[in-house]
Amino acid sequence: MAVNYNKLWKLMIDKSINKTELTHLAGISTNAMAKLGRNEDVRVNVLEKLCTTLDCKLDDIVEFVSDSETSPKKEKTTGR
């Protein structure tokens, strides 16, 4: 299972807030924001701070997707 934060980016656009502003308002590190940008796991307290700042619920900013949806399909190669 992998995480996807596309909902967060959409919510930020709707609220006219950029990553730098959200980082300062929520009191999260730039490293945490970078991890979010790469769809990597972050600590729950980071997500809690984001939800509090954006006045939303966890499922408004995070989506869990199966690994098969996130990994690129491999092409079959011939043994030549």
C-alpha positions in Angstrom: 0.0 0.0 0.0 1.4 3.4 -1.0 0.3 6.9 -0.1 -0.7 9.6 -2.5 -1.1 13.3 -1.5 -2.7 14.6 -4.7 -5.8 15.5 -2.6 -3.5 17.8 -0.5 -2.2 19.7 -3.6 -5.8 20.1 -4.9 -6.9 21.5 -1.5 -4.0 23.9 -1.4 -4.9 25.2 -4.8 -8.6 25.6 -3.7 -7.4 27.6 -0.6 -4.8 29.6 -2.7 -1.9 28.5 -0.5 1.5 27.4 -1.6 3.9 24.9 -0.1 6.1 27.5 1.6 3.1 29.2 3.2 1.7 25.9 4.4 5.1 24.8 5.8 5.2 27.9 8.0 1.5 28.0 9.0 1.5 24.3 9.9 4.9 24.4 11.6 6.3 21.4 9.7 9.8 21.0 8.4 10.8 21.6 4.8 12.0 18.0 4.8 8.5 16.8 5.7 7.1 18.9 2.8 9.6 17.4 0.5 8.6 13.9 1.5 5.0 14.8 0.8 6.0 16.0 -2.6 7.6 12.7 -3.3 4.5 10.7 -2.0 6.7 9.3 0.8 5.5 8.3 4.3 5.5 11.1 6.9 4.8 11.1 10.6 1.2 11.2 11.8 1.8 14.4 13.7 2.8 16.1 10.3 -0.6 15.0 8.9 -2.3 16.2 12.0 -0.7 19.7 11.8 -1.7 19.9 8.1 -5.3 18.9 8.9 -5.6 21.4 11.7 -4.1 24.2 9.6 -6.3 23.4 6.5 -9.4 22.7 8.7 -9.9 19.3 7.1 -9.9 15.6 7.8 -7.1 13.1 7.0 -9.0 11.6 4.1 -9.2 15.0 2.5 -5.4 15.1 2.0 -4.3 11.5 1.9 -5.2 8.7 -0.5 -4.0 5.1 -0.1 -3.4 3.3 -3.4 -2.3 -0.2 -4.1 1.3 -0.8 -5.2 0.2 -2.0 -8.6 -1.3 1.4 -9.3 1.9 3.3 -8.4 4.6 1.1 -10.0 5.3 1.6 -13.7 4.5 -1.4 -15.8 7.6 -3.3 -16.9 8.0 -4.2 -20.6 8.9 -7.7 -21.5 12.3 -8.0 -23.1 13.5 -10.7 -25.4 16.6 -12.7 -24.6 18.5 -11.6 -27.7 
